[in-house]
Amino acid sequence: MTLPGGRPAVETQSCAAPTPGDEVSPFDLERLDIVAVGHVDHGKSTVIGRLMADTGSLPDGKLEQVRQMCAQNARPFEYAFLLDALKNEQAQGITIDTARCFFTTPRRHYIIHDAPGHVEFLKNMITGASRAQAALLVIDAHEGVRENSKRHGYILSMLGIRQISVLVNKMDLLGWEQAKFEAIVDEYADFLGRLGVHPMSFIPVSAREGDNIVARSAVTPWYDGPTVLEQVEAFERLEDDLDRPFRMPLQDVYKFTAAGDDRRIFVGTVETGRVRPGDGVVFLPSGKQSSVKTIEALSGPRPDEAFAGQATGVTLETQVYAKPGELMVRADEPEPLVATRIRANIFWMATAPLVRGRRYVLRMGAARVAAELEQVISVLDEQELQSVSGVGQVERHDVAEVILRAVRPVAFDPADVLEPTSRFVIVHGWDTAGCGIALEALEDKGRGDVTGRRFRRGEVSDAERAARYGHQGRAIVFVSHSGEAAHALAAEVERRMFGRGLHSFYLSAADLGDDKDVLAREGHLGRLGEIAWAMTDAGIIFVASLGDVDRFDLDRLRRLAVPHQVYVVDMDAQGDLGADLEIPPAGVTGDGAAEEALRALAAAGALPES
């Protein structure tokens, strides 16, 4: 059979049963994840149920048990009942959550994710599809291509799934008319083609009767393509993630100092590529560099490498203070993009629309960043597959091209380069509101918080305040990974300033609120910047302490305090914060630490000479 555009149908492979004594354990076979999607009532669960029944993959007695249940409840038997285990699913006749089904052939072990077809459960469908390397997309021959069929096609393309077979189900209701089958093939192949998706096959089936599911049917002499089982066997397991650039989102840094272990283990799951001891690595967006010293394991000898799909941990030759959320990459491979403005394709799932002026949480890899909608470039018209511009917001179930602005840089790859690290979700409140793929990094045209919020001033000038106080207003910020250490030194420095007649005020940023929430943290930093501006504008020397910040945080704080100066004291001597003054760790202990800090600040011009 030849598909539209002159493309040949997939070449099939034999699925003969193994000879006695040749049986292979499923654990010795390769595994392939396949997602089955389709509009509600198009028969996708029936297709999977029939596939499992006809391949002998059901547990002993399962088929009889379901038949007996149907008889007891005076209901006709449906193969979909083999999958719809939840009472709500059986009662309503629809799949609600993604179910996983397992079956094995001589070639490999399969996990089929039966994804919901109803529009209300698209979140669950995306969850199931995100794990798959191939897809079976089911269309009811009687109803034809529906709105959700198009949504599912778009979502599969957005997730980067390119191995797709379209099953045209319920052909028996149309009398197996070849012309009607080919009309559906032409329509849907054209739709998918404009998304850059080219199905490997279109298969006419009747899941209820079993035609072309496992065995070739005599009622389709005009069809010479694969059966569903043959197509499933022809899907390839994609191994190329190992050969792609190394990407590991940093989830956490484990420290065991209380147990006398000085290791700092950088942990995460490797998305793509591989890394070995000795490889140079870079953390983005911070740009901090080191090289891998060891790859750690929970037990047994240390591995020689970590590769795609593994949850792992590494130690580094030189200690760097990388934060969870950064992307770890190899120094000798192409780097991802780093940006605050991102052009992206999104699929919106929340009831409330995606609107400008509202803060959301952008979750990309391990990064959690506050972000806003800057612009809706276009919304996809699913009927005509045309982009509609001039739209101000993104409604529920819309597919749109947008520009997102994050409050801090995020590292990612464009979808056409490396799709696993292009994917993201948008969270609003406690809900996953949308998902998408990053397409491009855009130039930052300037930030809305460059000057922050300003207050109405009185008639006293800066010069008058400086003449009265004997100094100008400015901010001095002590930063350390140990927030308590920063607090202790900053508070003591402010006490001694006050003792010398300087007009000073100290505030610990930790007292502004809980920084564990992404949106709250960004709000607290903005509030600290506004307080710094107000205090310095009043001619006061404002002293603050901050824990676990990066260069971007400090740059933002400086912008918020403009036109007044912010002096940053790096108590960990990290060298990459752009600090005005660095105090080596050994120098921040002891009785003379505050006096030494005061002398250094005076020498740097942050304080008047005593």
Secondary structure by P-SEA (a helix, b strand, c coil): ccccccccccbbbbbcccccccccccccbbbbbbbbbbcccccaaaaaaaaaaaacccccaaaaaaaaaaaaacccccccccccccaaaaaacccccbbbbbbbcccbbbbbbbccccccaaaaaaaaaaaccbbbbbbcccccccaaaaaaaaaaaaacccbbbbbbcccccccccaaaaaaaaaaaaaaaaaacccccbbbbbccccccccccccccccccccccaaaaaaacccccccccccccccccbbbbcccccccccccccccccccccccbbbbccccbbbbbbcccccccccccccccccccbbbbbcccccccccbbbbbcccbbbbbcccccbbbbbcccccccccbbbbbbcccbbbbbbbccccccccccccccccccccccccbbbbbbbbbcbbbbbbccccccccccccccccccccccccccccccccccccccccccccccccaaaaaaaacbbbbbbbbbcccaaaaaaaaaaaaaaaaaacccbbbbbcccccccccaaaaaaaaaaaaaaaaaaaaaccccccccccccaaaaaaaaaaaccbbbbbbbcccccccccccccccccccccaaaaaaaaaaaaacccccc
